[in-house]
Structure formats: C-alpha cells, structure tokens
C-alpha cells in the first residue's frame, strides 16, 4: 500500500513514520512531498536514522501530481506561509488587541484565507491522479480546510485532530476507567467541541467527575477552565474553547509573553533544520519535539495558573495514532469508532448536511459515517452556528479573491470585535505576506 505525505518536510512527520514502523499498517512505500527541498531532506535523515533501514521504503517527490499518482492514501499536512506566516497572524492580531491563535479567532481566518486555495488545488490534483485515494487532512484550520476539499473530493476526504482523544484519555485517567470501557459523547466543530457524557455500563459517570474537586484538579481541562465553570456548563469543553470563555485572559497572557507560539516554534525549528546535516538528526529532533510538546498552549496554562503539562501527554502520540487508526480501519475494514471531521449528514441537529462537523464516526472500508450526536445546548449551538458561518465566509472569500469578502469573513468571527479591526488586519497581512497577496487579488 502506498502512502503520500503532503508537507513531507513537516516537523511531525517522524511521528507518523514511527507509528507506521511499529505496527502492521500494510504501507510498503511512503512518498514525501514538500515545496521546501531542504526541510524534506532533513526529515528524511531523521526517518532513516530512526528506522535503521526497516519499515516502508522512502521516496522524495517534488512534483505534486507524481507524488499522488496511484497512491492509496494521502496525508495532507501543509502550512501555507510556514511558521513565519503563523507568527505574522499572531503578532498582527495581538497588535490590534484580538486573539491571533492559528485556528481560533482572527488567526484562524487569516490562515484559512491563504490555505484554502492551495488545498483546493491539491484536491483537484488528487481527483485527477488518484481518484480512488482516501485523503486524511491534518492541515489547519482542519474543519474549514476539510470542508473546502470536500467540495471536490466528497466523502473521500476526512479531517482529523488529536484534541478529542487527548481529552478522552485525560478524563478516563481522572475517573480511573479504561478507555475501552467508556463511550464518550462528544460533538461540535474542530477545536470547538464539548464532552457531554461519559457512559460506563450504561451509566453516565461524568457527573461524578464534575462533583469532585480533586478529580477535576488532576487533569489539564479541569485546571484550565476551573471547577465552577465546568459545573456550570455540565460538560468538559475542548481546550481551545478557553479562547472563547476566557478571551481577555488569553489575550493578556499572549501579549505579555516574550514570544507568540509561532515565534517560539519558528526559532526552535529553524535551529533543528539548520543542524540536520550529519549524524544525530534523530536525537536532535526528539529533543526539540519534547520541548514542543511541553510548551503546548503554554500561554493559556499560564493565564489559568495550570502549570506544566502532565508527563502522560508528552509522548507526542496524537495525530499519528488517529491517522493510522483511520487508515487501518478503511484499508482492512476493521470497524472502529473515531472522532473525525466529516460532512454532517444528519448527525448534529441545527447544522446542514454538507457542513463539516467533529463527531464520533463509524469507520470501515466505505469510509467514515457520522453517528447521531444529539442537539447541543442553545449557547453551544449558537457558537457553532456563528463559527461555521465564519468558516464558510472565509472559504467563499478565498475562492473569490475579494478583499472585501475577506474583511467580511474576519468581521463575522465572534472574537473579532470590529469591522475596523478586520480592515486593519487584512491590510497588515496583505502588506506582510505574499501568500495572501496571491489570493486576495480583487477589491
């Protein structure tokens, strides 16, 4: 079986390769495609050191059409504008007093504007060169990008995220229950979902967790949101909802930090890629990876007084495990239930059939089929509707190339507080980023 990784020079690619080498995935060839030849060769050096010649054969291919031609699966993990673009998004937004996180608020819209056209070109190439391939989308903003690609590929593109399963693991540890014994009732959009019930033996044990200060204080979301707010919600939100529930705190913490997340990663990874020649690439990569994992959402934890991440969350396993479980379920028809980003059909009431949502899905050889999730509470449903409208406005603006449409998309985002702010953000990004200028070519 042939697997193509788009964004093959990405820092997290060795995690995927590690997972492929550690289990019977059925993959015999991995094709790495990237627009940056130096980065992809650096990653190749890590993979070859780690594998010692074992595992799937590695092929580096610079031409997109050749990279996907005849492939069985595509992992799409691109970053248009690179970490420099992310850093620009974050710093520009903070300069206007609004949130600049890469998937949430202004940052998510700005990132989406320059990413959607590239994702659509990729989807069209895959449709032409590998019409039977399954596309697993890692690219952020994952829900928005998956929805754009689904307009070309239909249900053969599936978006993944490791946030839900990470939350489930932490909740299971806090409740001292095995993951396999529980059903996690989770629904929403990517980075905008809620865990509403945890069923064990037919009984909802989430109220037991919410009632215990000690249990809530033992894991990241409990500390991040605080027991009073979680009891008010009667649910455990995805960690990214911190940016909506504690917006001022998040902005103040990000503004006070010596560097944004993008700036930190840009400096950290530049050091890794610059030192990738010669031996020891795998060891250097692992050191950088552990630092990256330890500092994940550090500014939010700082604002909430959460402290360091739990050591159980530092092994780097997340996207790779979800992607491999999804690929295996489709390729071998091994029925699995996974939380994925797929077209809604009728799973989440109040959201139309073609909207990409993040819900539990039954996966097999015919792809991923969303399971009925039940309605969200009114406040959550309103937020989902608002953010989904922004996602679609962003896709439309990216398709049209209209600056005015881009401003309107930004102004519709719940965390952007003014049309004037949206105007300033678009103008600043157009001045700074050629990738956005290539998209917004019309007034």
N, C-alpha and C positions, 0 to 999 in steps of 0.2 A: 504494500500500500504506500502511496506517495503523499507526502505532506509538504505543502508550501507555506513558509512563514514570510509574510509581507511585513517589513520592518525588521528584517533578519539581523540587523546590527543593533537592535534594541537591548537595553541592559538586562531585561528579564528573560531573554531568550534561553540562557543556560538553565533556568528553572524548568522550562518546557522540555528541554533535551534531557535533563536529569530524570524527569518523570518518564519519558519515553524509554530510557535505558533501564529503568528499574522495574518495569512491568511488561507483560506481553501485550504490547499495543498493536502489533500487526504492521507497524510502519517500518519499511525497509530503506526508504530514501527520504531525507529531509532536504528541501531546497530553500536556501536563504536568499531573499531578495531585499535589497535596500538601495536607496538613492545615494548613500554615503559609503563609498568603497572602503575607506579606512576603518569605519566602525564595524562593518560586517566582517572584515578580516580579523579585527580584534576579538570579536565574539567567536569567530571560527577557531581562533587559537585557544580560547577558554574551553570550548567544546571538545577539541581534540585532546587537550591535556586531561580533562576530566574523564573522558571516555576511554582513553588508552587504546583506541582503535576498535573498541567494542561499540555495539549499538548500531543505529541506522547509518547508512552512507550519507556523507555531507556533500552537497552541491551548492556552489555560489553562482547565482544567475543575475546579471544586471538588467536584463530585458524583462519587463513585466509579462508580456504575452508568453514568452518562452518559459518563464518561471511557473506560470499557472497552467500551461498547456497539458491536458491529460491528467492533471492531478486529481486526487480523490478528496482531499480536504485542504482548505485554506484557512490559516490563522492570520487574521488581519490585525496588525498591531502597529499602526503607523502614527507618527506625530508630525503633522504639518507645521513647519516653522521651528521644530525642535524645541529644546528646553529654553532657548533664547526667546522663542515666541511665547512660551508659557510665562516666563519671567516678565516679559513685557505686559501680558494680560494682567498679571497680578499687581505689578507696580503701578500701572496706569489706573487700574480700578481703585486701588488704595489711595492714589493721589487725588481721586475725586470723592473719597470718603465712602466708597462702596466696596463690597466684597469682590475679590478677584480670584477665588479658588477655581481650579481648571475645569470643573464640571458643574459648579453651582454659582448662581448669580451671574454677574456680568462676564466673569471669566469663561463660564460655560458657553455663553452665547458667542463671544468673540472667537473662542477656539472652534466652535461649530461652524461659524461662517467661513473660515478658511479650510476646514476639513471636509465638509460635505461635498464640494465639487470634486475633490480628489477621490473620495470614497465612491462617488457615482461613476467616475471613470474606471476605477478598479472593478466595480460591479459589472459594468458593461464589458470589460475585457474578459472577466471570468465567464460571463454568459456566452461570449463568443468562443472562447478557447477551451472551457471546461464546463459545459452546461450541466453535467451531472455531479459536479463537485458540491460539497457542503462547505459553507463559509461560516466560520466561527469568529465573530467580531469581538476583539479586545479593545478597539480604538475608542477613546473617549471623545466627546460625551457619548457613552455607549448606547443609551436608549435612542438618542437623536440620530446617531450615525447608522444604527441598525435599521431604524425606520426609513431613512433615506435609501439605504441599499436595498431594502425590501421592495421598493418601487420598481426595481429592476430584477431582483432575484426571487421575489416572493418569499415563501417559507423556507427556502434553502439557505437563508442567512439567519443566524441565531446569535444574539448577543449574550455575553457572559460577564459576570462580575463576581468577585470573591467576598464582597461585603456581607451578603446574606448568610452564606455558610459560615463565615467567621463569627457572625453574631450567634448563630445556632450553636456553634461549638462552645462559645463562652457561656451561653445560657445553660447548656447541658452540664458544663462543669460546675456552675453555680448551684444547680439543682441536684448535682450528683446523680445524673441519669445517663445511661448510654445513648449516644446519638441515634443508633438504630432502633431504639425502643420508642422514639417520640415522633409525633407529627407536628411540624412547625407551620402554623397558619400565618403566612406572610404575604403581603400584597402591596402594590404601589407602582412606582416608576423606578428606573435606575437611580440610585442614591437618594431615593425619596420613598421609602417603604417602611412598613410597620409590622412587627411581630405581635400578633393579636391573641394567639392561643398557643399553648404547648400541650398536646394531648398525649397522655401516657395511660395505656389501658382504658381508653375511652374517657378519661377524666382530665379536665383542664388544670394543669399544675402551675400555670403562670400566676394566678392569684397568690399561691404560696410564695413564689419568688418576690412578688411586689410587696408582700406583707413583711418581709424580713429585711431589716436594715443591714444586717451582716451579709446576707446573700447578695443584695444589691451593691454593697460596697466591695464585693470581691471581683468584679469584672468591669471592663472599660466603659461600656454604655451606662452601667449603673452609676459609676462615679462621674461620668461626663454630664449626664442630664440631671442627676440627683434624685433621691427617693421621692421627695414631694411631687416633682413634676411627673415622674413616671407613674405614680399612683393616680395623679390627676388624669393622665392620658389613659390609664388602664392598658398600656401596651409598651413595648420596647421599640423605640424608633431606630432606624438605620443611623449610624453615627453621623452621616452627612446632614441629617436634619438639625444638628446642633447649629448650623449656619442660619437656619430659619427661626429656631426657637430662642437663640441667644445671639442675635445678629450683632448688636452693639459690642458685646463682649468679644466676639470673634474678630470683628474689625479692629477694635482697640488692641487686642493681643497681636494681630498681624502687623499693625502699624508700628508697634513697639519692638517687634522682633528685629534682630540685626540683619536678617535676610528673609526673603519670602521662600516658600518651599521650592519654587522653580529655581531661584538663585542658588540655593543650597545645593540642589541636585546638579545644576549646571556646573558649578565649581567642582563638586565631588566627582562627577563622571568624566569631566574633562581631564582630571588627573589620572583616572583609570585608563581612558582611551589613549592618552599620551604615553603611558608607560606599558602599553600592551605588547610591545615587541620583546622578543627573547623569552626565556623561561619564566615560570612563576605566574603566568597570567591568571590561571585558575585561582590561585591563592589570593592574589590581589583582588580579583573580582569578588570573592567570598567575603573579604574584609569590608569592602565597600557595600556589599549587599546587606550585611548585618547592621552597619551604621544606618543605611537607608531605612531598613525595617524599624529600627529602634526609634527613629525620629519621625515616623509617620504621624501626621496630624498633630505634631508637637505643639503648635501654637494654640490649638483648641484645648489640648490637655493642660497646657499652662494656664489658660484663662479659667478653666474649671477646677484647677488645683488637683488634677488627676494623678500627676506623677508619671513615672516611667511605664512603658508597656510591659505587660506580662510576658515572661520568658516563653510561655507556650505559644505566643503569637509571633515569635521571631525566626521561625524556621524557613520563612519565605514561601511556604506552600500555600497556594491560594488559586490564582488564575490557572496555573498549570494543572492542578488537580481537577478543577471544574472542567477545563477544556478536554483533558484526557478522558474523564468520565463520560462527557458528552460524545466525544468521538467514538469511544468504545461501544457505547450504547447503540449508536447508529450503525456502525460498521458490523458489529456482531449480533445486532438485535438483542442486546442484553437490556431488558427493560429496567429503567432507572427513573427515579423522580428527582428532578433538579430544579432549582430556582433559576429561571432564564429570562432573557429579554426577547419576547416574541410578539407577533400580532395578536391582539386581544381576543379576536373572535367574539365570544360572549362571556369570557371568564370574569371580568371585572365590571360590574354594573356601573352605568354612567359614563363609560368610555367606549368610543365607537370601535367597530370590528377591526379596522386597519391600524389603529393606534398601537404602537409597541409598548407593552407593559412588562413589569417584572413580577412574575408569579410562579408558583410551582407548576412544573410541566411533566407529563409522562413522555418519556423518550424511548424510541425504538428505531427500527430500520426505516420507518416512514417519517422520521423527524421528531420534532417536539410539539406536543399538543397541550395547550394550557388547560389547567384544571379549574373548575369553578371556584372562585375565591370568596364570593360574597361581598356585599357592599361595604365600602369604607365608611367610617363615621363622617358626618357632614363637614367638619372642619378639614379633615384629611382629604375628603373627596374634592372640596373646593380648591385646596392647594394643588392637588394632582391635575385638576382641570386647567388651572392657571398656568402651571409649568408646561403641561402638554401643549397648550396654545402657544406658548413661547417657543417650544421646540419646533413646532410646525411653521411658525412665522420665520424662524431662523433658516429652516430648510428652504422655504419659499424665497427668502432674500438671497440666499446663496445661489439658488437656481437662476434668479432673475438678474443678479449682479447689480441690484439697485441699492445705492447708499441710503436713500430714504427708507426703503423697506428694512434695511439693516438697523437703522435708528429706531424704527417702529418695533422691531423684534426686541431690541435691548430695552426699550421703554416699557414693554409689556412684562418683563421679568419682575417678579414680586420683590426682589432685593435691589432693584434699581429704582431710585426714588424720584426721578425727574426726567422729563424729555430733554431738558438742557444737559443733564448729566450724560444721557445717552448720546447726544450730539457730540459732546466733548470727547467721549470715549472713542467713538468711531473716527473722529478727525485725528486724534492722537495715534491710534493704531494704524490708520492709513499712512500717516507720516513715518511711522517707525517700521512697518512690516511689509516687505514686498509681496509676501504671500497673500496678504489681504488686498493689496492694491490690484493683484492679478484677478481677484474675484469681483470686487466692487468697482466695476468699470463704467457704471451709469449713475446719473444723478437720481 
